[in-house]
Amino acid sequence: MTGYLWAALSILLVSAAQLSMKWAMLNLPPAQDLAVFFHALFAFTPGALALFAGLSAYGFSMLCWVMALHHITLSRAYPLLSLSYILVWLAALFVPGLNETFYWGTLGGVVLIVSGLLVICWPARDRKTE
């Protein structure tokens, strides 16, 4: 059970990292003018702080993932990462300022992801050959 808690924490952190970095990119100047972009980064604007927070969340997510892999087989743990796609999609729809649009096709993709997770993670019964 401990491994699944570490995996859940990793998934939450990586999802928060994605959302934070997206918000940062919307609030930082375009990177085409590197001088202006780096000035905004090192002036510690809200966008820069969000970018650094997102990168830090990625780092902590990796540490949690290593802990999860210590307790769970890779074939069980790795598919769980797809939950971050669902969390990011849902949050991006509702977080103000991200302005994501709902599409039925995307919801269909989420249903496929959940279906795949159920197939992969469903407890297998011992099968005896007769």
N, C-alpha and C positions, 0 to 999 in steps of 0.2 A: 504493500500500500504506500510505503514511503516514496518509492520510485514514481508512482503516479502523481503524488503531490509535487515532487520536484518537476515533473513534466508539465503539470498544470501551471506552475509558477513560471516556467520557461515560456510556455505558450502565451500567458498573459503579458509577460515582459516584452516578448518579441512583437506582439500586437500593439502594445503601447509605444514601442519604438517606431513602428511603421507610421502610426498616427501622428506621433510627435514630429517625426522628420517631414512628413507631408505638410503639416501645419507650418513648420519652420521654412520650408521652401516657398510656401505661399506668402510668407512675411519677410523673407530676405530679398534683397535686390537680385536680379538675374545674374547668373555666374558668367555671362558673356563679358562683362567688364570686371575682370578679376580684382582690380584695385578697389573698386567700390564694394565688391562682394567681401573681400578680406577685411576691409575697414569695418563693415557691418558685423562681421564675425568677431573681431577683436575689440569692438566697442561694446560687446556683450548686450546687444539688443535683445528684445524678447524672442525674435526668430533665432538668433544665435544660441540663446540659452535652451530653446526647445530642441535645436539640433544636437547640442552637447548632451542634453538629457536623453534624447533618442539613442545616440551612440552609446551612452553609458548603459541604458536599458538593454541594448544588444549584448554588451559585455557581460552583464549580470545574467542575462538569459542563457548565454553559453555556459556559464558556470553551473547554473541550475540544470542545464541539459546534460552536462557531464555527470552530475549527481544522479540524474534520472537513469542514465545508461548504466550506471553502476548497479542499479537494482532491477532494471527491466531489460528483457531481450530487445535487440534492435528491431527485430521484425514486428514487435508489438509497439514499441515506442515511436518509431519513425512515422507511421501513419498518423499518429496523434498530432503531429505538427500541422496537418491540414486544417485542424480546428482554428488555427490562427487566421486562415483565409476567411473563415466564416465570421470570426470576431471582428476583423478589420472591416469587412464589408458592412456588417451591421452598424458598427460604430461610425463609419464614414457616412452612412445615411443620416445619422441623427446628431452628430457633433456639429455645432454651428461653425460656419466658416469653411468647411470642407466641400460643401455643395455637391455632394455625390447624388446621382440620379438613380432611382429604382428602375430596374429592368426585370421583366418576368424571366428572361433567359438566364439572368444571373441567379435568380432564385432557383431555377431549374438546376443550375450548376451546384448550388449549395445542397440541394436534395441529393444529387449524385454523390457529392463528397460524403454526406452523412451515410448514405447507403453503402458506399465503399468502406467506410469505417466500421459499420456494423458487420459487414461480411468478414473483414480482416480480424476484428477484435472479438467477435462472438465466440464464447467458450466452445471449444471443440469437444465432442464426446469421444470417448475411447472407442475406436472401431476395431472389432476383432474379425479377422477373416474366418470364414466358415468353411 
